[in-house]
Amino acid sequence: MSSPLPAADPAPRHPLDPLTAAEIAAARTILMTAKALPETTRFPTLELDEPGKAELAAWSPGVPIHRRASAVTLDTASGAVHEALIDVSGGTVLAFTARDTRVAPYGQPPVIIEEFFKAGDIVKADPGWRAAMTRRGLTDAEIDLVQVDPFSAGYFGREAEIGRRLVSAVSYWRAAPEDNGYASPIEGVVALVDLIENRVVHLVDEDPIISIPRKRRNYDRASLPAPRTDVKPLNIVQPEGPSFTVDGWKVSWQGWSFRVGFTAREGLVLHQLGITDKGRVRPILHRASVTEMVVPYADPTANHFWKSAFDAGEYGLGKLANALELGCDCLGLIHYFDVPMADDAGNPMVMPNAVCMHEEDYGLLWKHYEMRTGVFEARRSRRLVISFFATVGNYDYGFYWYLYQDGTIQLEAKLTGIIQTAAVAPGAAYPWGGMVDEGLGGPTHQHFFNARLHMAVDGNGNTVTEHEFVPRPWGTDNPHGNVFDTTTRVLANERDAAREADGKTGRYWKIINPNVTNSVGKPTGYKLVVQPSPLMLAQEGSTVAERGGFARRHVWVTPFDPAERYASGDYPNQHAGGDGLPRYIRQGRSIENTDLVVWHSFGHTHVCKPEDFPVMPMEYAGFMLKPNGFFSENIAMDLPPEKNHASVQNGAGEDGGAGCCCG
């Protein structure tokens, strides 16, 4: 969603500030004019060309900011793709390079919103598709109401794929335009659409015909039961205002400081994240974002086998960000960031309320009652929440970064929306997932996210160590059998640093700075806390495993390279595979005491059930970075002991007669 441009477009105040609307307009004009581009030119991406660490270090406030933009252009008439680097400050084009999408391993720019709607029109105008609908008993009026969902086509080496810009499209019956089409999938019909030739180049129309489930499962307010009447208000108030401050795109909170960024592909980006300790800001992360997702499906039938959406690289999480609703998406005292963005034509728009930031209570942070002395001290925890939500077709994904007062950093992905569905013949079982209603199955699938963490723990010279818990054998040094050890090994080469989590040994990783010593004589560090969830279960050698290779390991470590930005490579759309992290690590570079990037793949394996429909309750996945030898003590010992006087005991009045639990 977008809004009209603001009356005043503030100039950038820092080199990492996202491009302003004026800069987006200028970059487009410079490129279109200098290269005499046709009006059929579209901009899958047009955004800030982010300066590197050296350039940032050389800049100081008050010094003029030299701004560059990077762009990918697509000519919707010819299919030509170019990569551009634009000097916005100087008004020139620094580079304009053609990308040949007809040469293996191929790869196309992301599907743009304009094409999403165009593909539906192309399919509904196709005589073969309309005949397939007629074969399934649909009248002309019903055919006009069919919902057509374009979906990234993947890559399978078929002749019709080579050199073409394609989407595959599946269809859903609806009785009315506002119906939830996913309740009524039309099985056995798939249209392969060429977005440049504007036609269907291949149509699947299978026999036997599976009847369309026609039970309406709508979720608009008029279709839902009467709402509950026993939900009382739960208000989050901060009468003295928030504890954070915002200066443009820079945020400060409880010793933390960072800059907010936003890109078309990744959405929310955190820059220069550090924390104040004993009067100085200590860096932890130079840049953090989610660079890719993949959602492979486990149904081998015509409507589903090819589904493996790379939601970031094939569509753009940032471009699909929601305008967040006050009091609904975010509760409490909220600060929103409105994000300037280039639309499909490269013109500036503003995405209102794209990023939400607020504080929330998170229970107790530390507590102890000493019965010998009567000393009872407890402090409550609060966290800063920085989030955005993206709707990618049927699914909705929230990305929530949390900062805690004890120095912990957390990323949580929230998954909701509507599952993909499959029509099941009456009385038949559905072997590829779970039944969610009569005649309606939900294919089993996986969701994988990859977070790219450009580390800067106390500076650029970082190393990753791997640790496991191992029982010590019986012996003179373990006479009672109770001893276990913690192993340590340095990950020295990126080829050896593609690692899997192991719940049995509690395997974990630390990002340390071997050049900085902590209070007990060890390197300062942060611990990566991951969940040992399933990795990609598709067979090695399958197209989705080749294209989504990042999901075959939980942890990857590479030396920083500005060209290695995405876990799946630059162009996952229709790519034949092998790009991204598996390609990066083949170089065998050293990863000791250097400028490091840690990549973490995490996710959720989803076996569908009736409770997932019509809209799926939230599922969660994520990880933490926790200080481990970074500080000299618990840095939250100085939290104030104030009791929350808005809390009351039901039926007892304020305070409820209880003593203070906070000192």
C-alpha positions as CSV (number, residue, x, y, z in Angstrom):
1,M,0.0,0.0,0.0
2,S,1.2,3.5,-0.7
3,S,0.1,7.1,-0.1
4,P,0.7,10.4,-1.9
5,L,4.1,12.0,-1.5
6,P,4.6,14.2,1.6
7,A,4.5,18.0,1.1
8,A,8.1,18.3,2.4
9,D,10.7,15.7,1.4
10,P,13.5,16.0,4.0
11,A,17.0,15.7,2.8
12,P,19.1,12.7,3.9
13,R,21.0,13.3,7.2
14,H,23.1,10.2,7.1
15,P,24.7,8.2,4.3
16,L,22.6,5.1,5.3
17,D,19.2,6.9,5.2
18,P,17.0,5.3,2.6
19,L,16.6,7.3,-0.6
20,T,14.1,10.1,-0.3
21,A,11.2,10.5,-2.7
22,A,13.0,13.3,-4.4
23,E,16.2,11.1,-4.8
24,I,14.1,8.3,-6.3
25,A,12.5,10.6,-8.8
26,A,15.9,12.1,-9.7
27,A,17.6,8.6,-10.1
28,R,14.8,7.5,-12.4
29,T,15.0,10.7,-14.5
30,I,18.8,10.5,-14.8
31,L,18.7,6.9,-15.9
32,M,15.7,7.2,-18.3
33,T,17.3,10.3,-19.9
34,A,20.9,9.1,-20.1
35,K,20.0,5.8,-21.6
36,A,17.0,6.9,-23.6
37,L,14.9,4.1,-22.1
38,P,11.4,3.4,-23.4
39,E,8.2,3.9,-21.4
40,T,7.9,0.1,-21.2
41,T,10.8,0.2,-18.7
42,R,10.0,-1.1,-15.3
43,F,12.0,-1.0,-12.1
44,P,11.9,-4.2,-10.0
45,T,14.3,-2.4,-7.7
46,L,15.5,1.2,-7.3
47,E,17.1,1.9,-4.0
48,L,20.1,3.3,-2.1
49,D,23.5,1.9,-3.1
50,E,24.7,1.5,0.5
51,P,28.1,2.9,1.3
52,G,30.7,0.5,2.8
53,K,32.3,0.6,6.2
54,A,35.3,2.7,5.0
55,E,33.1,5.3,3.3
56,L,31.0,5.5,6.5
57,A,34.0,5.9,8.7
58,A,35.3,8.7,6.5
59,W,32.0,10.7,6.8
60,S,31.2,13.0,9.7
61,P,28.0,15.0,10.3
62,G,27.9,18.3,8.4
63,V,29.9,16.9,5.5
64,P,27.9,16.7,2.2
65,I,26.6,13.2,1.6
66,H,27.3,11.8,-1.9
67,R,24.4,9.6,-2.8
68,R,24.2,6.7,-5.3
69,A,21.3,4.5,-6.3
70,S,21.3,1.0,-7.7
71,A,18.5,-0.2,-10.0
72,V,17.4,-3.3,-12.0
73,T,15.4,-2.4,-15.0
74,L,13.1,-4.6,-17.1
75,D,11.7,-3.8,-20.5
76,T,8.2,-5.4,-20.5
77,A,8.1,-5.2,-24.3
78,S,11.4,-7.0,-25.1
79,G,12.3,-8.7,-21.8
80,A,15.7,-6.9,-21.7
81,V,17.2,-6.6,-18.2
82,H,19.9,-4.2,-17.1
83,E,21.7,-3.4,-13.8
84,A,22.4,0.3,-13.2
85,L,24.4,2.4,-10.8
86,I,23.4,6.0,-10.7
87,D,25.2,8.9,-9.2
88,V,22.3,10.8,-7.8
89,S,24.4,13.7,-6.4
90,G,26.3,14.1,-9.7
91,G,23.5,13.4,-12.1
92,T,25.2,10.7,-14.1
93,V,24.9,7.0,-14.8
94,L,28.1,5.2,-13.5
95,A,27.2,1.8,-14.9
96,F,24.5,0.2,-17.1
97,T,25.1,-3.5,-17.7
98,A,22.9,-5.9,-19.6
99,R,22.0,-9.2,-18.1
100,D,21.4,-12.1,-20.5
101,T,18.5,-14.1,-19.0
102,R,18.8,-16.7,-21.8
103,V,22.2,-18.0,-20.7
104,A,22.3,-20.8,-18.0
105,P,21.8,-20.7,-15.1
106,Y,19.3,-18.0,-16.1
107,G,17.5,-16.0,-13.5
108,Q,15.0,-13.2,-13.8
109,P,14.3,-10.0,-11.8
110,P,11.4,-10.4,-9.3
111,V,7.8,-10.5,-10.4
112,I,6.4,-7.0,-10.1
113,I,2.9,-6.1,-9.0
114,E,1.9,-5.0,-12.4
115,E,2.7,-8.4,-13.8
116,F,0.6,-10.1,-11.1
117,F,-2.5,-8.6,-12.3
118,K,-1.6,-8.8,-16.0
119,A,-1.0,-12.5,-15.7
120,G,-4.5,-13.1,-14.4
121,D,-6.0,-11.2,-17.4
122,I,-3.9,-13.2,-19.8
123,V,-5.0,-16.5,-18.3
124,K,-8.7,-15.6,-18.3
125,A,-8.5,-14.5,-22.0
126,D,-7.0,-17.8,-23.0
127,P,-9.4,-20.1,-24.9
128,G,-7.7,-23.3,-23.7
129,W,-8.0,-22.2,-20.0
130,R,-11.6,-21.2,-20.5
131,A,-12.4,-24.6,-22.1
132,A,-10.8,-26.3,-19.1
133,M,-13.1,-24.3,-16.8
134,T,-16.1,-25.3,-19.0
135,R,-15.1,-29.0,-18.7
136,R,-15.4,-28.6,-15.0
137,G,-18.9,-27.4,-15.2
138,L,-18.4,-23.7,-14.8
139,T,-20.7,-21.3,-16.6
140,D,-19.4,-18.1,-18.3
141,A,-20.6,-16.1,-15.3
142,E,-18.7,-18.4,-13.0
143,I,-15.6,-18.3,-15.1
144,D,-15.5,-14.5,-14.9
145,L,-15.5,-14.8,-11.1
146,V,-12.6,-17.3,-11.0
147,Q,-9.6,-16.1,-8.9
148,V,-6.4,-16.6,-10.9
149,D,-3.2,-16.7,-8.8
150,P,0.1,-16.2,-10.6
151,F,2.9,-17.9,-8.8
152,S,6.7,-17.9,-9.5
153,A,7.3,-20.8,-11.9
154,G,10.5,-22.1,-10.6
155,Y,12.8,-24.0,-13.0
156,F,12.6,-27.5,-14.3
157,G,14.6,-27.4,-17.6
158,R,11.5,-27.6,-19.8
159,E,11.9,-26.2,-23.3
160,A,9.2,-23.7,-22.8
161,E,11.1,-22.1,-19.9
162,I,14.4,-21.3,-21.5
163,G,14.9,-17.5,-22.0
164,R,11.3,-16.7,-21.1
165,R,9.9,-14.5,-18.3
166,L,7.2,-16.8,-16.8
167,V,4.8,-17.3,-14.1
168,S,2.6,-20.4,-13.4
169,A,-1.1,-19.7,-12.6
170,V,-3.6,-21.8,-10.6
171,S,-7.3,-21.1,-10.3
172,Y,-10.0,-20.9,-7.6
173,W,-13.8,-21.0,-7.9
174,R,-15.7,-18.2,-6.2
175,A,-19.4,-17.6,-5.9
176,A,-18.9,-13.9,-5.3
177,P,-15.9,-11.5,-5.8
178,E,-15.3,-11.2,-2.1
179,D,-15.2,-15.0,-1.4
180,N,-12.1,-16.7,0.0
181,G,-11.0,-18.5,-3.2
182,Y,-8.6,-20.8,-1.4
183,A,-11.6,-22.8,-0.1
184,S,-12.4,-23.9,-3.6
185,P,-9.2,-24.8,-5.6
186,I,-9.6,-26.0,-9.2
187,E,-7.4,-29.0,-9.4
188,G,-5.6,-30.2,-12.5
189,V,-5.4,-26.9,-14.4
190,V,-2.1,-24.9,-14.5
191,A,-1.3,-22.2,-17.0
192,L,2.3,-21.3,-17.8
193,V,2.2,-17.6,-18.8
194,D,4.9,-15.7,-20.8
195,L,4.8,-12.2,-19.4
196,I,6.6,-10.7,-22.4
197,E,4.7,-12.4,-25.1
198,N,1.5,-11.9,-23.1
199,R,0.2,-15.4,-23.7
200,V,-0.2,-18.8,-22.2
201,V,2.6,-21.0,-23.6
202,H,1.6,-24.2,-21.9
203,L,-1.6,-25.4,-20.3
204,V,-2.1,-28.5,-18.0
205,D,-5.7,-29.8,-18.1
206,E,-5.7,-33.1,-16.4
207,D,-8.0,-36.1,-16.3
208,P,-9.7,-37.4,-14.3
209,I,-11.5,-34.2,-13.3
210,I,-11.7,-33.7,-9.5
211,S,-14.8,-31.9,-8.4
212,I,-14.4,-28.4,-7.0
213,P,-15.1,-28.1,-3.3
214,R,-17.7,-25.3,-3.1
215,K,-18.2,-24.8,0.6
216,R,-17.7,-21.1,1.3
217,R,-15.2,-20.5,4.1
218,N,-15.1,-16.7,4.3
219,Y,-13.5,-14.7,7.1
220,D,-14.8,-11.2,6.6
221,R,-16.7,-9.9,9.6
222,A,-20.1,-10.5,8.1
223,S,-19.3,-14.2,7.6
224,L,-18.0,-14.8,11.1
225,P,-19.9,-15.8,14.2
226,A,-21.0,-13.2,16.6
227,P,-17.9,-11.9,18.5
228,R,-17.3,-12.9,22.1
229,T,-18.6,-10.5,24.7
230,D,-16.3,-11.5,27.6
231,V,-13.1,-9.9,26.3
232,K,-12.3,-6.9,28.5
233,P,-10.0,-4.1,27.4
234,L,-6.3,-4.6,28.0
235,N,-4.6,-1.2,27.5
236,I,-0.9,-0.5,27.3
237,V,-0.2,3.0,28.3
238,Q,3.0,5.1,28.9
239,P,1.8,8.3,30.5
240,E,5.3,9.8,30.5
241,G,6.0,8.9,26.9
242,P,8.3,6.2,25.4
243,S,11.9,5.5,26.6
244,F,13.2,5.6,23.1
245,T,14.2,8.6,21.0
246,V,14.1,8.9,17.2
247,D,16.3,11.3,15.2
248,G,15.4,10.8,11.5
249,W,16.2,7.1,10.9
250,K,18.4,6.7,14.0
251,V,16.9,5.2,17.2
252,S,18.3,5.2,20.8
253,W,16.8,3.1,23.6
254,Q,18.2,1.8,26.9
255,G,21.8,2.1,25.8
256,W,21.1,0.6,22.3
257,S,21.5,2.6,19.1
258,F,20.9,1.7,15.5
259,R,19.7,3.0,12.2
260,V,16.5,1.8,10.4
261,G,16.8,0.9,6.7
262,F,14.4,-0.6,4.3
263,T,14.8,-2.3,0.9
264,A,12.4,-3.6,-1.7
265,R,13.7,-7.2,-1.3
266,E,14.5,-7.5,2.4
267,G,12.1,-5.0,3.9
268,L,13.4,-3.9,7.3
269,V,17.1,-3.5,7.8
270,L,19.0,-2.7,11.0
271,H,22.3,-0.8,10.5
272,Q,25.1,0.0,12.9
273,L,23.5,-1.8,15.9
274,G,25.5,-1.2,19.1
275,I,25.1,-0.7,22.8
276,T,26.6,1.7,25.3
277,D,28.8,0.1,28.0
278,K,30.6,2.2,30.5
279,G,30.2,5.4,28.5
280,R,31.1,4.1,25.0
281,V,29.1,2.6,22.2
282,R,30.3,-0.9,21.4
283,P,29.3,-2.2,18.0
284,I,27.7,-5.7,17.6
285,L,26.1,-5.8,14.1
286,H,26.9,-3.6,11.2
287,R,23.9,-4.8,9.2
288,A,21.1,-7.3,9.8
289,S,18.2,-8.3,7.6
290,V,16.2,-11.3,6.2
291,T,17.5,-11.7,2.7
292,E,15.5,-14.7,1.5
293,M,12.7,-17.2,2.1
294,V,11.7,-20.3,0.3
295,V,8.5,-22.3,0.8
296,P,8.8,-25.8,-0.9
297,Y,5.7,-28.0,-1.1
298,A,5.6,-31.8,-0.8
299,D,2.7,-32.5,-3.2
300,P,4.0,-34.1,-6.5
301,T,0.8,-33.4,-8.4
302,A,0.4,-30.9,-11.3
303,N,-1.0,-28.0,-9.2
304,H,1.7,-28.1,-6.6
305,F,5.0,-29.8,-7.4
306,W,6.6,-26.7,-8.8
307,K,5.6,-24.4,-5.9
308,S,8.6,-23.2,-4.0
309,A,8.2,-19.5,-3.6
310,F,11.3,-17.4,-2.9
311,D,9.2,-14.7,-1.3
312,A,12.1,-12.2,-1.0
313,G,13.9,-12.7,-4.2
314,E,10.9,-13.5,-6.4
315,Y,8.5,-10.9,-5.2
316,G,10.2,-8.5,-2.7
317,L,9.2,-8.5,1.0
318,G,9.7,-4.7,1.2
319,K,7.5,-3.9,-1.8
320,L,4.7,-6.0,-0.3
321,A,4.8,-4.4,3.2
322,N,1.5,-3.7,4.9
323,A,0.4,-0.3,6.2
324,L,0.2,-1.2,9.9
325,E,-2.9,-0.4,11.8
326,L,-2.7,1.5,15.1
327,G,-4.2,-0.5,18.0
328,C,-4.4,-3.6,15.9
329,D,-1.1,-4.6,14.3
330,C,0.8,-2.7,17.0
331,L,-0.3,-1.9,20.6
332,G,0.8,0.8,22.9
333,L,2.7,4.1,22.3
334,I,3.8,3.6,18.7
335,H,6.3,5.2,16.4
336,Y,5.9,4.5,12.7
337,F,8.4,4.9,9.9
338,D,6.9,5.9,6.6
339,V,9.1,4.5,3.9
340,P,9.8,6.1,0.5
341,M,9.9,3.4,-2.2
342,A,10.0,3.2,-6.0
343,D,6.9,1.8,-7.7
344,D,7.0,-0.6,-10.7
345,A,7.6,2.4,-13.0
346,G,10.4,3.8,-10.8
347,N,8.3,6.7,-9.6
348,P,8.4,7.6,-5.9
349,M,5.7,6.6,-3.5
350,V,5.5,6.5,0.3
351,M,4.6,3.4,2.2
352,P,2.8,4.7,5.3
353,N,3.3,3.0,8.6
354,A,5.5,0.4,7.0
355,V,7.7,-0.1,10.1
356,C,6.3,-0.1,13.6
357,M,8.3,0.5,16.8
358,H,7.2,0.3,20.4
359,E,8.1,-1.0,23.9
360,E,6.5,-3.9,25.6
361,D,6.7,-5.6,29.0
362,Y,8.5,-9.0,28.9
363,G,8.0,-10.3,32.4
364,L,10.8,-10.6,34.9
365,L,14.4,-9.9,33.9
366,W,16.1,-10.9,37.1
367,K,14.9,-11.7,40.6
368,H,16.2,-13.2,43.9
369,Y,14.8,-13.6,47.4
370,E,17.3,-14.4,50.1
371,M,15.5,-15.9,53.1
372,R,18.6,-15.5,55.4
373,T,18.7,-11.7,55.1
374,G,15.2,-10.9,53.8
375,V,16.7,-9.1,50.8
376,F,14.2,-9.4,47.9
377,E,15.0,-7.7,44.7
378,A,13.3,-8.1,41.3
379,R,13.3,-6.1,38.0
380,R,10.9,-6.4,35.2
381,S,12.1,-6.7,31.6
382,R,11.0,-4.6,28.7
383,R,12.0,-4.9,25.1
384,L,12.0,-2.6,22.1
385,V,10.1,-4.1,19.1
386,I,10.9,-3.0,15.6
387,S,8.7,-4.8,13.0
388,F,7.0,-5.0,9.7
389,F,4.5,-7.3,8.0
390,A,4.5,-8.4,4.4
391,T,1.6,-10.2,2.5
392,V,2.9,-12.5,-0.2
393,G,-0.1,-13.9,-2.0
394,N,-1.9,-16.2,0.5
395,Y,0.6,-15.9,3.3
396,D,1.3,-13.1,5.7
397,Y,4.7,-12.8,7.4
398,G,5.8,-10.6,10.3
399,F,9.4,-9.9,11.0
400,Y,10.0,-8.7,14.6
401,W,13.4,-7.6,15.9
402,Y,13.6,-7.4,19.7
403,L,16.2,-5.6,21.8
404,Y,16.4,-6.4,25.5
405,Q,17.9,-4.5,28.4
406,D,20.4,-7.2,29.2
407,G,22.0,-7.0,25.7
408,T,20.0,-9.8,24.0
409,I,19.0,-9.4,20.3
410,Q,16.2,-11.5,18.9
411,L,14.6,-12.0,15.5
412,E,11.1,-13.6,15.4
413,A,9.3,-14.5,12.2
414,K,5.5,-14.7,12.6
415,L,3.6,-16.8,10.0
416,T,-0.2,-16.4,9.4
417,G,-2.5,-15.9,6.5
418,I,-4.1,-18.7,4.3
419,I,-2.6,-22.0,3.5
420,Q,-2.3,-23.3,-0.1
421,T,-5.1,-25.8,-0.7
422,A,-5.8,-28.9,-2.9
423,A,-9.1,-30.3,-4.0
424,V,-9.7,-33.9,-3.0
425,A,-12.1,-36.2,-4.7
426,P,-15.2,-37.2,-2.5
427,G,-14.4,-40.0,-0.2
428,A,-10.7,-40.1,-1.2
429,A,-7.7,-39.6,1.2
430,Y,-5.2,-36.8,0.7
431,P,-1.7,-38.4,0.8
432,W,0.3,-35.3,0.5
433,G,-0.7,-33.4,3.6
434,G,-3.7,-32.9,6.0
435,M,-7.4,-32.5,5.4
436,V,-8.7,-29.2,6.5
437,D,-12.3,-29.6,5.4
438,E,-14.5,-31.9,3.4
439,G,-12.9,-32.3,-0.1
440,L,-10.1,-29.8,0.9
441,G,-6.5,-30.7,1.7
442,G,-3.5,-28.6,2.7
443,P,-0.2,-29.7,1.2
444,T,2.6,-30.3,3.7
445,H,5.3,-27.7,3.1
446,Q,8.2,-25.9,4.8
447,H,9.0,-22.3,5.4
448,F,12.7,-21.3,5.5
449,F,14.1,-17.9,6.3
450,N,17.7,-16.8,6.1
451,A,19.0,-13.9,8.2
452,R,22.2,-12.2,7.0
453,L,24.2,-10.9,10.0
454,H,27.1,-8.7,9.1
455,M,28.9,-8.9,12.4
456,A,31.0,-6.2,14.1
457,V,31.5,-7.6,17.6
458,D,33.7,-4.9,19.2
459,G,35.0,-4.1,15.7
460,N,35.7,-5.8,12.3
461,G,38.1,-8.6,13.3
462,N,35.7,-11.4,14.2
463,T,36.0,-15.2,14.4
464,V,33.3,-17.9,14.9
465,T,33.8,-20.8,17.3
466,E,31.6,-23.9,17.6
467,H,30.8,-25.5,20.9
468,E,29.1,-28.8,22.0
469,F,28.4,-30.5,25.3
470,V,30.1,-33.9,25.6
471,P,29.8,-36.4,28.6
472,R,33.2,-37.2,30.0
473,P,34.0,-40.9,30.2
474,W,34.2,-42.6,33.6
475,G,37.7,-42.3,35.0
476,T,39.9,-40.9,37.7
477,D,38.9,-37.4,36.5
478,N,35.2,-38.4,36.6
479,P,34.8,-40.9,39.4
480,H,31.1,-40.1,39.9
481,G,30.1,-39.9,36.3
482,N,28.7,-36.4,36.6
483,V,31.3,-34.5,34.6
484,F,30.6,-33.2,31.1
485,D,32.8,-31.0,28.9
486,T,32.2,-28.1,26.5
487,T,34.2,-28.5,23.3
488,T,35.5,-25.6,21.3
489,R,36.7,-25.4,17.8
490,V,37.5,-22.5,15.5
491,L,35.7,-22.4,12.2
492,A,38.7,-21.4,10.1
493,N,37.5,-21.9,6.5
494,E,34.1,-21.0,5.0
495,R,33.9,-24.5,3.5
496,D,33.9,-26.0,7.0
497,A,31.5,-23.5,8.4
498,A,28.3,-24.7,6.7
499,R,26.9,-26.3,9.8
500,E,23.8,-28.0,11.2
501,A,22.3,-27.5,14.7
502,D,22.2,-30.6,16.9
503,G,19.9,-30.7,19.9
504,K,21.5,-33.8,21.3
505,T,24.8,-32.0,21.9
506,G,23.4,-28.5,22.3
507,R,25.7,-27.3,19.6
508,Y,26.0,-23.5,19.5
509,W,28.2,-20.9,18.0
510,K,30.0,-17.8,19.3
511,I,31.0,-14.8,17.3
512,I,34.1,-13.5,19.1
513,N,36.6,-10.7,18.7
514,P,40.0,-12.2,19.4
515,N,41.6,-8.7,19.5
516,V,39.6,-7.6,22.5
517,T,39.8,-9.2,26.0
518,N,37.0,-9.2,28.4
519,S,37.1,-9.0,32.2
520,V,38.1,-12.6,32.7
521,G,40.8,-12.6,30.1
522,K,38.8,-14.2,27.2
523,P,37.8,-12.7,23.8
524,T,34.5,-10.7,23.9
525,G,31.7,-12.4,22.1
526,Y,28.0,-13.0,21.4
527,K,26.3,-16.5,21.3
528,L,24.1,-17.5,18.4
529,V,21.2,-19.4,19.9
530,V,19.3,-21.4,17.2
531,Q,16.6,-24.1,17.2
532,P,17.5,-27.5,15.8
533,S,14.6,-27.6,13.4
534,P,14.4,-29.7,10.2
535,L,16.3,-28.5,7.2
536,M,15.0,-28.7,3.7
537,L,13.6,-32.2,3.2
538,A,13.4,-32.2,-0.6
539,Q,15.9,-34.7,-2.1
540,E,19.4,-33.6,-2.9
541,G,19.5,-32.9,-6.7
542,S,15.9,-31.7,-6.8
543,T,15.4,-28.4,-8.4
544,V,14.1,-26.7,-5.2
545,A,17.1,-28.1,-3.3
546,E,19.5,-26.7,-5.9
547,R,17.8,-23.3,-6.0
548,G,17.3,-23.1,-2.2
549,G,20.6,-24.5,-1.1
550,F,20.8,-22.1,1.8
551,A,18.1,-24.1,3.5
552,R,20.3,-27.2,3.7
553,R,22.4,-25.9,6.6
554,H,21.4,-23.9,9.7
555,V,24.6,-21.8,9.9
556,W,27.0,-20.5,7.2
557,V,29.9,-18.1,7.7
558,T,31.6,-16.1,4.9
559,P,34.1,-13.2,4.8
560,F,32.3,-10.0,3.9
561,D,32.0,-9.4,0.2
562,P,29.7,-6.6,-1.0
563,A,28.7,-8.7,-4.0
564,E,27.3,-11.4,-1.7
565,R,24.1,-9.9,-0.5
566,Y,21.5,-12.7,-0.7
567,A,21.4,-16.3,0.6
568,S,19.9,-17.4,-2.7
569,G,21.9,-15.1,-5.1
570,D,20.8,-12.0,-6.9
571,Y,18.2,-13.6,-9.3
572,P,16.4,-16.7,-7.7
573,N,13.4,-16.2,-10.0
574,Q,13.6,-18.9,-12.6
575,H,17.2,-19.6,-11.7
576,A,18.4,-23.1,-12.5
577,G,20.2,-23.4,-9.1
578,G,23.5,-23.5,-7.4
579,D,23.7,-19.8,-6.6
580,G,23.9,-18.0,-3.2
581,L,25.6,-19.5,-0.2
582,P,26.7,-22.9,-1.8
583,R,28.5,-20.9,-4.5
584,Y,30.0,-18.4,-2.1
585,I,31.7,-20.9,0.1
586,R,33.3,-22.8,-2.8
587,Q,36.0,-20.1,-2.7
588,G,37.3,-21.6,0.5
589,R,38.3,-18.3,2.0
590,S,39.6,-17.8,5.5
591,I,37.1,-16.7,8.1
592,E,39.4,-16.1,11.1
593,N,39.8,-12.6,12.6
594,T,38.2,-10.8,9.7
595,D,35.1,-8.9,8.6
596,L,32.5,-11.6,8.8
597,V,29.0,-12.4,7.7
598,V,27.0,-15.1,9.7
599,W,24.0,-16.4,7.8
600,H,21.3,-18.3,9.7
601,S,18.6,-20.5,8.1
602,F,15.6,-21.2,10.3
603,G,12.0,-22.1,9.7
604,H,8.8,-24.1,10.2
605,T,7.7,-27.5,8.8
606,H,4.0,-27.3,8.4
607,V,1.6,-30.3,8.3
608,C,-1.8,-28.7,7.7
609,K,-4.7,-29.4,10.0
610,P,-8.4,-28.2,10.3
611,E,-7.3,-25.5,12.8
612,D,-5.3,-23.8,10.1
613,F,-8.4,-22.8,8.1
614,P,-9.8,-20.4,7.0
615,V,-7.0,-18.2,8.4
616,M,-4.0,-19.9,10.1
617,P,-3.2,-19.0,13.7
618,M,0.2,-17.5,14.2
619,E,3.3,-19.8,14.0
620,Y,6.7,-18.6,15.2
621,A,10.3,-19.2,14.3
622,G,13.5,-17.4,15.0
623,F,16.8,-17.1,16.9
624,M,18.7,-15.0,19.5
625,L,22.1,-13.4,19.8
626,K,23.0,-13.3,23.5
627,P,26.0,-11.6,25.1
628,N,28.6,-14.2,26.1
629,G,31.6,-12.7,27.7
630,F,30.8,-9.4,26.1
631,F,30.1,-7.5,29.3
632,S,31.8,-7.7,32.7
633,E,28.5,-8.3,34.5
634,N,24.8,-8.3,34.2
635,I,24.3,-4.9,32.6
636,A,20.7,-4.8,33.8
637,M,21.6,-4.5,37.4
638,D,21.0,-0.7,37.3
639,L,17.3,-0.9,36.3
640,P,15.1,1.1,38.6
641,P,13.1,-0.8,41.2
642,E,9.8,1.1,40.7
643,K,6.7,-1.0,41.1
644,N,4.0,-0.7,38.4
645,H,1.2,1.1,40.2
646,A,-1.3,0.5,37.4
647,S,-1.4,-3.1,38.4
648,V,-4.2,-4.2,40.7
649,Q,-5.4,-7.4,42.4
650,N,-8.8,-8.4,41.2
651,G,-11.2,-7.7,44.0
652,A,-8.6,-6.3,46.3
653,G,-8.1,-2.8,45.0
654,E,-4.8,-1.2,44.0
655,D,-1.7,-2.9,45.5
656,G,-3.9,-5.7,46.8
657,G,-2.3,-5.4,50.2
658,A,0.8,-7.1,49.0
659,G,4.4,-5.9,49.7
660,C,6.6,-4.4,47.0
661,C,8.4,-7.1,45.0
662,C,10.9,-4.7,43.5
663,G,13.1,-3.7,46.4
